[in-house]
Each structure stands twice: as structure tokens, then as C-alpha cells.
Amino acid sequence: MSGFSADWLALREPYDLRARNPAVLDAVVTWCKDMFAIRVVDLGCGTGSTLRALALRLPGRQTWRLVDNDFGLLARAAAMVPPATATVTASPLDLSRDLEGALDGPVDIITTSALLDIVSESWIERLAVEISARAIPLYAAISHDGRTEIVPADPFDATVVAAVNWHQRTDKGFGPALGATSAPFAIMRLKSLGYSVIHGPSDWVLEPRDRDIQLEIFSGWAAAARQAGQALVDTVNWLARRREFVAAGQSSIRVGHIDFWARQTGTL
């Protein structure tokens, strides 16, 4: 599993939180509203953003098992102070090899954020089969779906966005990633296994005042364009123009994501 820096995760977390689809999140909360206790496994937890987004909305006693292969991020997640009703344990596991181990034991719900778009079709197939065999529901948030809008437009935007979507499909440690097709594939596969799915958009909407994250995104996109073989001078000039728009308070971005909640039909 490829690593993400703690600084990047901290920068993006408020935008992930703001983007989460409220109807999908409400469906999760409604499903467990009468539970006295709930056991959650969070896959690819990073520094614990999913726990911070959900814990105050879930009822009763909560037991969270946070799973990641990055010991540094996992240590940060384990060190946070959870709500009084929650207990947290950290599980250092390589999800590319030991997904099944992450699901062992009593589990009421699986959660994950910004993970599905970096994994392969075969990994999602494994996940779907394993949770179906255990009748576990899944809340998957912030999966990129390939939609990108940049204002003001630049002639090189389409080339860069195409390069980003290509880069998303490269191997991130799980085999060739599904990228923008990950959520639709997961939804289709879970439905075929008898799951009912609620889904909706969870787009990042970055306004002119959101300068730091825009600069970070544009730098990352320029790097992806270079890796995709785009001319260095064109990429450098594009990045310079985009930075000028950000500095002038004229830049905005919409990055498309999908959230979904999947539960086996017949489970309330």
C-alpha cells in the first residue's frame, strides 16, 4: 500500500469531512441507531479521519479497530483522544496481503475513506466476497470518480486531468488500481451479492480561499502529468499559470467523489 504523508492527510481532512454525502451518512446512522454497542473496523485508517467523522454520530458504546500498514500514521491515529463512549485499538496490517485478517473477529460495520480508488478489481472482489460471507455492511466514502472542473479554464487542463486519471490506475500496492471506476464496480459487485446500496456524490468543492490545498493538488497533478510522459516545459508552464490564479484569488476546483452505504437486503 502506497503511503500518504500525515501533512497531506491533515490538509485534506476538513474537505473530506465537508464533502461526505449527508444522505449516505444518515443511512449509516439510522441503521445502527438502536444498537447498544457497535464494533467498527476502519480499513486504511490513516490518522483516523473516519473515526473523527463518525464517532460523535454513532450511538452507544463503540469499539474501533483501526487498520493500516503505515506505522507512523497508525501511531497518530492511536494517540488521538476518542469520544468517551469509544475505545480504539490499532492493527498494523498490510491490507494487500491480509485483508481477511483485518475482518476476523466480531465486526458490525466496515468503514473506509479514500481507499477504494487506489485498489485493484481483484482486491475489491476479495472485500465483497469476504464481507458478504460475514453479512457485514460497508460504508465507503470519498472515492474519486474522475470528474474534475477547474475555473478559470486553461488549454492544458484536459491533458493534465487525463494524466491524473491515468496515474490513478497505476499500481499503488494492490495491483492495477481501478481509480475512477472503483466505486461503481464495488456497488455493482455488492448488489450482485444481495446488498442494498445507497450512494451519492461527495465532491470536494475548493473555493478561491482554499489556497493551500489547491496548491498542493496542482503540484501533485503536475507530477502525475510528468509521470504520464507530458512535456516538462508544458507541465511547468501550466503549473505556473495555475499558481498565479490561486495567488490572485481566482481559482476554484471541483473534484468528484462517491460515497456509498451497502448492507445485505433484509438487514435493518
C-alpha positions as CSV (number, residue, x, y, z in Angstrom):
1,M,0.0,0.0,0.0
2,S,1.5,3.3,-1.0
3,G,2.0,5.9,1.7
4,F,0.4,9.3,2.2
5,S,2.0,11.9,4.4
6,A,0.5,12.9,7.6
7,D,0.7,16.6,6.5
8,W,-1.4,15.8,3.3
9,L,-4.0,13.8,5.3
10,A,-4.3,16.7,7.8
11,L,-4.7,19.2,4.9
12,R,-7.4,17.3,3.2
13,E,-9.4,16.1,6.2
14,P,-11.6,19.2,6.6
15,Y,-12.5,19.0,2.9
16,D,-13.3,15.3,3.2
17,L,-15.5,16.0,6.2
18,R,-17.4,18.7,4.4
19,A,-17.8,16.6,1.2
20,R,-19.3,13.5,2.9
21,N,-22.7,12.8,1.4
22,P,-25.2,13.6,4.2
23,A,-27.9,11.2,2.9
24,V,-25.5,8.3,2.8
25,L,-24.1,9.2,6.3
26,D,-27.7,9.5,7.6
27,A,-28.4,6.0,6.3
28,V,-25.4,4.6,8.2
29,V,-26.5,6.4,11.4
30,T,-30.1,5.2,11.0
31,W,-29.0,1.6,10.5
32,C,-27.3,1.5,13.9
33,K,-29.4,3.9,15.9
34,D,-30.9,1.2,18.2
35,M,-27.6,-0.6,18.8
36,F,-26.3,-0.5,22.4
37,A,-22.8,-1.3,21.2
38,I,-21.2,-1.2,17.8
39,R,-17.9,-2.7,16.6
40,V,-16.2,-0.9,13.7
41,V,-13.3,-1.9,11.6
42,D,-11.8,1.0,9.6
43,L,-9.7,-0.1,6.7
44,G,-6.8,2.1,5.6
45,C,-7.4,4.4,8.6
46,G,-4.6,6.9,8.0
47,T,-4.6,9.2,11.1
48,G,-8.2,8.3,12.0
49,S,-10.3,10.7,9.9
50,T,-13.2,8.3,9.5
51,L,-13.4,7.8,13.3
52,R,-13.4,11.6,13.8
53,A,-16.2,12.0,11.2
54,L,-18.4,9.2,12.5
55,A,-17.9,8.6,16.2
56,L,-20.0,11.5,17.5
57,R,-22.9,10.4,15.3
58,L,-22.9,6.7,16.3
59,P,-24.9,5.5,19.3
60,G,-23.9,3.6,22.4
61,R,-20.6,2.1,23.1
62,Q,-18.2,2.0,20.2
63,T,-15.2,-0.3,19.6
64,W,-13.0,0.9,16.8
65,R,-10.2,-1.3,15.2
66,L,-8.1,1.0,13.0
67,V,-6.2,-0.9,10.3
68,D,-3.2,0.5,8.3
69,N,0.2,-0.6,7.2
70,D,1.8,2.7,7.9
71,F,3.1,2.6,11.5
72,G,3.6,6.3,11.7
73,L,0.1,7.2,10.6
74,L,-1.3,4.4,12.8
75,A,0.6,5.7,15.8
76,R,-1.0,9.2,15.3
77,A,-4.5,7.5,15.0
78,A,-4.0,5.5,18.2
79,A,-2.8,8.6,20.1
80,M,-5.9,10.7,19.5
81,V,-8.4,11.1,22.2
82,P,-11.6,9.3,21.2
83,P,-15.1,10.2,22.4
84,A,-15.8,9.0,26.0
85,T,-18.0,6.1,24.7
86,A,-15.4,4.8,22.2
87,T,-12.4,2.6,22.6
88,V,-9.7,2.4,19.9
89,T,-7.1,-0.3,19.0
90,A,-4.6,-0.1,16.3
91,S,-3.9,-3.0,14.0
92,P,-0.8,-2.8,11.8
93,L,-1.7,-5.0,8.8
94,D,-0.8,-5.0,5.1
95,L,-4.3,-4.9,3.5
96,S,-3.0,-6.0,0.2
97,R,-2.0,-9.4,1.7
98,D,-4.0,-9.8,4.9
99,L,-7.4,-8.3,4.2
100,E,-9.1,-11.4,5.6
101,G,-7.2,-11.0,8.9
102,A,-8.5,-7.4,9.2
103,L,-12.0,-8.8,9.1
104,D,-11.6,-11.5,11.6
105,G,-13.5,-11.4,14.9
106,P,-16.8,-9.8,15.8
107,V,-17.5,-6.9,13.4
108,D,-20.7,-4.9,13.0
109,I,-19.6,-2.5,10.3
110,I,-16.7,-1.9,7.9
111,T,-15.7,1.7,7.1
112,T,-13.1,3.1,4.7
113,S,-12.4,6.5,3.2
114,A,-10.3,7.4,0.1
115,L,-9.2,3.8,-0.3
116,L,-11.2,2.1,-3.0
117,D,-9.9,4.2,-5.8
118,I,-6.3,3.0,-5.1
119,V,-7.0,-0.7,-5.0
120,S,-7.5,-3.3,-7.8
121,E,-10.5,-5.0,-9.1
122,S,-9.4,-8.3,-7.6
123,W,-9.0,-6.6,-4.2
124,I,-12.5,-5.2,-4.2
125,E,-13.7,-8.6,-5.3
126,R,-12.0,-10.1,-2.2
127,L,-13.5,-7.5,0.0
128,A,-17.0,-8.0,-1.4
129,V,-16.8,-11.8,-1.0
130,E,-15.4,-11.6,2.5
131,I,-17.9,-9.1,3.9
132,S,-20.8,-10.9,2.1
133,A,-19.8,-14.2,3.8
134,R,-19.9,-12.5,7.1
135,A,-23.0,-10.4,6.4
136,I,-21.1,-7.2,7.3
137,P,-22.3,-3.8,5.9
138,L,-19.8,-1.4,4.3
139,Y,-19.6,2.4,4.5
140,A,-17.1,3.6,1.8
141,A,-16.5,7.3,1.4
142,I,-14.6,9.7,-0.7
143,S,-13.8,7.5,-3.7
144,H,-12.7,9.6,-6.7
145,D,-14.9,9.2,-9.8
146,G,-12.9,11.0,-12.4
147,R,-15.0,14.2,-12.6
148,T,-12.9,17.4,-12.4
149,E,-13.8,21.0,-13.0
150,I,-11.2,23.8,-12.8
151,V,-12.0,27.5,-13.0
152,P,-10.7,29.5,-14.8
153,A,-10.0,27.1,-17.6
154,D,-6.6,26.6,-19.2
155,P,-5.9,24.9,-22.5
156,F,-3.6,22.3,-20.8
157,D,-6.2,21.4,-18.2
158,A,-7.7,18.4,-20.1
159,T,-4.2,17.0,-20.7
160,V,-3.4,17.2,-17.0
161,V,-6.7,15.7,-15.9
162,A,-6.3,12.8,-18.3
163,A,-2.8,12.2,-16.9
164,V,-4.2,12.3,-13.3
165,N,-6.9,9.7,-14.2
166,W,-4.2,7.5,-15.9
167,H,-2.0,7.8,-12.8
168,Q,-4.8,6.8,-10.5
169,R,-5.0,3.5,-12.3
170,T,-1.3,2.6,-11.7
171,D,-0.3,0.1,-9.0
172,K,-0.5,1.5,-5.5
173,G,0.5,-1.7,-3.8
174,F,-2.8,-3.7,-4.6
175,G,-2.3,-4.3,-8.3
176,P,-3.5,-2.1,-11.1
177,A,-5.9,0.4,-9.4
178,L,-9.4,0.9,-10.6
179,G,-9.3,4.6,-10.0
180,A,-12.4,6.4,-11.1
181,T,-14.3,3.2,-11.8
182,S,-13.7,1.8,-8.3
183,A,-17.0,2.8,-6.6
184,P,-19.3,1.8,-9.5
185,F,-17.6,-1.6,-9.6
186,A,-17.8,-2.1,-5.9
187,I,-21.5,-1.1,-5.9
188,M,-22.3,-3.4,-8.8
189,R,-20.5,-6.3,-7.2
190,L,-22.1,-5.9,-3.8
191,K,-25.5,-5.7,-5.4
192,S,-24.8,-8.9,-7.2
193,L,-24.2,-10.5,-3.7
194,G,-27.5,-9.3,-2.3
195,Y,-26.6,-6.0,-0.9
196,S,-28.8,-2.9,-1.0
197,V,-26.8,0.2,-1.7
198,I,-27.4,3.9,-1.1
199,H,-24.9,6.2,-2.9
200,G,-24.4,9.8,-3.7
201,P,-21.7,12.4,-4.7
202,S,-19.2,13.6,-2.1
203,D,-17.3,16.2,-4.2
204,W,-14.6,18.4,-2.9
205,V,-15.6,22.0,-3.7
206,L,-12.5,24.1,-3.3
207,E,-13.1,27.8,-3.4
208,P,-10.6,30.7,-4.0
209,R,-9.9,31.0,-0.3
210,D,-8.8,27.3,-0.1
211,R,-5.4,28.2,-1.4
212,D,-3.1,25.7,0.4
213,I,-4.9,22.6,-0.7
214,Q,-5.3,23.9,-4.2
215,L,-1.6,24.5,-4.5
216,E,-0.9,21.0,-3.1
217,I,-3.3,19.5,-5.6
218,F,-2.0,21.3,-8.6
219,S,1.6,20.3,-7.7
220,G,0.5,16.7,-7.4
221,W,-1.3,16.8,-10.7
222,A,1.7,18.3,-12.4
223,A,3.8,15.5,-11.1
224,A,1.3,13.0,-12.4
225,A,1.4,14.7,-15.8
226,R,5.2,14.3,-15.9
227,Q,5.0,10.7,-15.0
228,A,2.5,10.2,-17.8
229,G,5.0,11.5,-20.2
230,Q,3.8,15.0,-20.8
231,A,6.4,17.6,-21.9
232,L,8.2,19.0,-18.9
233,V,8.0,22.6,-20.2
234,D,4.3,22.4,-20.9
235,T,3.7,21.0,-17.4
236,V,5.9,23.5,-15.7
237,N,4.2,26.4,-17.5
238,W,0.7,25.0,-16.7
239,L,1.6,24.8,-13.0
240,A,2.9,28.3,-13.0
241,R,-0.3,29.6,-14.6
242,R,-2.4,27.7,-12.1
243,R,-0.4,29.0,-9.2
244,E,-0.9,32.6,-10.4
245,F,-4.7,32.1,-10.5
246,V,-4.6,30.7,-6.9
247,A,-2.4,33.6,-5.7
248,A,-4.9,36.1,-7.3
249,G,-7.8,34.5,-5.5
250,Q,-9.4,33.5,-8.9
251,S,-9.1,29.7,-8.7
252,S,-11.6,27.1,-7.8
253,I,-11.8,23.3,-8.3
254,R,-14.4,20.6,-8.0
255,V,-13.2,17.1,-7.6
256,G,-15.8,14.4,-8.0
257,H,-16.1,11.6,-5.4
258,I,-18.8,9.0,-4.5
259,D,-19.9,7.8,-1.0
260,F,-21.9,4.6,-0.6
261,W,-23.5,2.5,2.2
262,A,-24.1,-1.2,1.4
263,R,-26.0,-3.6,3.6
264,Q,-27.4,-7.1,2.9
265,T,-31.0,-7.0,1.9
266,G,-33.2,-7.9,4.9
267,T,-30.9,-6.4,7.5
268,L,-32.4,-3.3,9.1
